[in-house]
């Protein structure tokens, strides 16, 4: 049992995190989930050690549910589950590094290309894996500049190309086109190509958009990653990474100690997050995901419109939940946890309310008077 001062410290932390959750608009993290029916699992030991699709001697796991999650996204991303393999990660960064790892094992002499708007985890990944890389300019909407990609790739036309395609850039939710990327590289004479799609935020709803962005397996992706906590919702970070089985077999190693293959980046893995993601997709279904996106998109459109009416130059990419605006002052950035680089942004995820949006709109517009 805790000492009184320790209990007080714990209670204060809860109150602080609860308050911070109430004014959290600058980063994508769904807030309207209810996983109370799953809390009983928190009393159990669990570890999704090993390949989720193989039996092993370690049985205290949720592998069956993890496989269901992977199969759901394989179908959503237009791939046959017999051709695609995947697992539940601890977030988008692990998925990006895993995709780059598979690419490097396929093409050890490759040059990696990614735009300046790419998430920082990709830069970390190419350094960890010692991949030679070239940063490509972005268009004003955050999408990769295909002309600059062609120019950069021409310098290394004799070497394979690994490209990270952003399906919703960090700051502007710009979406790269995997079909265009492959066409550009073919045009400059490169045929050995690996494309990894980083769909951290947009992955669950991008296949349902009209027009649908080109990013999935049918559009030439070799691997895809998405986050589970950003749109579907989870109390802790998690994600999913998927790839063609042929790429995964290249890194597979049999481990006698666990009686299974080592195919994942982490050894010990969370057994609770696959259950959470399974519960989310079973509860929502495709139609529920679509309706949730539409609700968020309407609020994002309202927020951008209201800011513009009040003299703030806000904008969104088509079908985006991210509202881009000029950099906000430090007091607003701190209170509302607003991500800021050369621009600021807010992200309307499930659980964001009109009251929160109105309060932020009022605060920003008052500062602009």
N, C-alpha and C positions, 0 to 999 in steps of 0.2 A: 504494500500500500504506500502511496506517495506521502511525503511530508507535506504539511499545509502550504509551505512556500512553493514547493514544486507543483502542487495542484493549482495554486494561484497563477504560476507562470504558464502552465498549460492552458488554463482558462483565458488568460490574456492573449495568448497566441491565437486561440480560436476566434476571439472577438476581433482581433486585428485582421485575420484572414477573411473573416465574414464581412467586415467593413470594406476591405480591399476588393472583394468580389462584387460589391455593390456599385463600384465606380471603376469598372474594368472594361474599357472599350478600345484600347489601342493594340491589342493582340488577339489573335483568333483562339478562342477557348469557349466551347459551348457551356452554357450554365443552367440549362433547364432539365437536366436529367434526373431520374429517380431510380436508383438501383437498390432500394431498401430490400426487395425480395432476395437480393444476392448477398446480403451482409453475413449470412450464416457461413459462407465460404471463408470469411476472414478468420474463422476460428480453426481452420484447417491448414496444415502444411501443404504447400503445393510448389512444384517446380517443373516447368515444361522443358526439361533437359532433353537434348537430342532432337533428331528429325521428327517433326510432328506426324509425318505420314508413315513412320516405321514403328513397329513394336520394339520395346526395349525392356531391360530388367527393372528400370525405374518407372513405377506405375502411378506415383502420386502426382498426376498431371491432368490437364484439361485438353489433351491433344485432339480428341474427337471434336471438341467445340472449335479449336483452332483451325482444324481442317475445314469445318463448315464455313468459317469466316473467309478463309482463302478461296474456297470454291465459289462463294457468293461474289467476291470481287473479280475472280477470274471470268465469270460469266458477264459481269457488269462491264468488264474491260474487253469483251469480245474475244475471249480465248477459250479453247476447250480445256477443261480441267485436267484432261489426260496429258496435255502438252505443257502445262504451266505448273510451277511449284512456288510455294511461298511460306511465310511464317509471320507471326505477330511480333513486332519489334518494340523497343522502348520509345520509339518516336521517329520522326522523319529523318533526323540526322543519321541514325543507324541504317535506315533504308537507303539513304543516298550513298553512304560509305560502302554498303553491301553491293549496290549496283555498280559503283566504280571498281570495286574489288573483282566482281565477275568480269567486267570489261577488261581490266588489266590482265587477268589470267587468260582471256581469249586473245588479246592483242598486247603483248608485253611492250612492244615498241610504239604504241599508239601515242598520239597527241590528244589531250582532252581540251574541249572547247566548251565554254559556258559564258553567258552574258554578264555584264557588270551588275545586273539586277538580281543575280542568282543568290540564293541563301548562303550565308557564310559557311555552312557545313560542307559545301562542295569544295571550297578553297581548302578547308581543313583536310578533307578526304584526299585530294590530289597530293597534298604535302605528305600525309601519312603513308600513302601508297607510292610516293616518289614518281608520280605521273607527270611527264612534261605537259605543260598546259598553256593555253592562250586565252586571254579574256577578250570577249567580243563586245563591241559597243551595243547599247540598247536603243530602241526607238523611244520616243517621248512617252509612249503608253506603257513602257516596261517590257514590251516584246523584243526579242532578239533582232538585231539588224542583220538581215540575210545577206546584204551586199558586203558588209564587213566580215561576216562569217566566210563568204566566198574568198575574200581577199586574204584573210588570215590562213584559211585552209590551203590556198594555192601555194603558200610557202612550203607546206609539208605534204604535197600531193602524193609523194611516194610512200607515205606512212599511213597506217590505219587511223581512223578518226573515232574518238569517243565524244559524244555530245550529250550534255545534260540539258534537257528541254524543260523549261519552267511551265507548269500548268497552273499558273497563278503565282506571280512573283511576290516576294515578301512585302514590298511597299505598295505596289500598284495593282496587283492581281492581273498582270499582263500574262498572256498565254502564248507560248511558242507553238509553232506548227511542225509536227514531226515529219509530215509528208514533204513540206517545203525544205526542211533541213536535209532530208535524204536527197532530194532533187538537187539542191545546191551542191552538196558534196559529190554527187555523181557527175554533175556538170564540170567540176574542176578536175575530174579524173580519179576520184577516190571511190573504191568499191568495197573496201573492208571497213564497215561502219558499225558502231554500237551506239544505240540511242537509249538513254535512261530518262524516263519522265518523272520529274519531281512534282507530284500532284498532292502535296501535303494538305492544303486547305480544300482544294476543289475536287479531289478525287471522288468522294461519294456522290457529288451532284453533277460534275462535268459531263458524264455520259448522257444526262437527261436534259441538257441545254439545247436550245434551238436558236441558231445553228450549233451543232456539237463541235467542240474544238477537236482537232486532229492530234491525238496523244496516246491512244491505246494500242493494244497488240495488233489489231487489224490495221492500224495506221503506221505500223513500223517500229513500235517500241520494243526493245529487248527486255527491259525491266521497268517496273513502275513502283513508286512508293507513295503512301498516303498516311496522314495522321489520323488517329482515332479520336483524339480529344478535341480537335479543332472544330469539327462540324457535327459528328455523331454524338460526341459528348462522353467524357469519362472523368472521374475524380483524380486520375493521375495520367501523365503522358503515356501514349502508346501509339502504335502504327502498324501498318502491314506493308510488306514488300513482296512483290511477285516477279518471277522471271521465267523464261523458257527453261525447261528441265535440262536441255543440253548444256546450257551455261552452268547450271548448278552441279551437274555431274562432274564437271571439270575440277571442282574444288572439294568434292565429297571425299571424306576419309572415314574408314570404319574404326570405331573406338570400342574395344572389347570391354573396357571398364563400365560402360553404360549399356552395352549390348545394342548399340544403334549407330547410325552414321552421324558424323559431325558435318552438318551443312549450314549451320547458322553462325552468325558473327559472335554472339554471346554463347557461353556454355549454359550456365544457369539462367533461366528466363522466367518471367512472371507468368504464373498460372491463372491469375485472377483477371488480367486484362482481356484474354481471349473470351472469357465468359461474359465480361461486360460488353464487348463488341458483338458477340453472338446475340446477347439479349437485345441490344440496340437494333440490329438489322432485322431480327425476328419480330420485334415490336413495331418497327416503322414500316418495313417492306419498301419496295421501290416507290410506291405511291406516297407513302409517308415521307420519304426522303424528298421527293419532288415538292410536296406541299410545304414542308419545312423550309426548303430553299425559297419557294415563292414568297412565303411570309417574310423571310429575312430580306429578300431582294426588294420587296415593296418598302420596307422600313429604310433600307439603304438609299433608295431613290428619294423617299421623302426627306431624309436627312440632307442629302446633297442639294435638293431643291430649296429647302428652307435656309440653308447656309448661303446659297446664292442670292435668294431674295433679300437677305440681310447684309449683302455686300461682301461675302466671303467667297473667293473663287474656288469652289469645290467641284470635283468631277469624279466620274466612275468610268471604268471600262464597261463595255456591254456585258450584261449578265453578271456583274461583279457585286460582291458584298462589301468591298473595300471602298471607302470614300476618301479621296485624296484631297488635301488642302494645304495652303501655305503653312510653314512651320509655326506652331503655336508657342506661346511664351512658357517659361519654365514652370510657373505655378499651375497652369492647366495641364502641362505634360506630366507633372508629378501627381496631381490629384486624380486624373483620369487615366494615368499610365499609358500615355499616348506615344507610340513609336514615332521617332523623328529622325530623319536624315536631312537630305536637301528639301524634303517635304515632310509633312506629318500625315498620318492617316488614322482612321478609325475603322473597325471591322464589325459589321453587324452579324453576329453569330446567333444560333438558337439560344433563347433566353434573354437576349437584349430587348429591352422594353422601350416603348415610345416615350415614357417618362424619362428614362435615362438619356435618350437621344435629345429630347427637348431641353433637358437641363444642360447638356453639353453645348447645344446650339446657342442657348441663351448666354452661357458663360463666354463662348468664343465671340459672339456678335457684340456683347457688351465691351469686350476688350478692344474691339475694332472701331468703336465709336470715337 
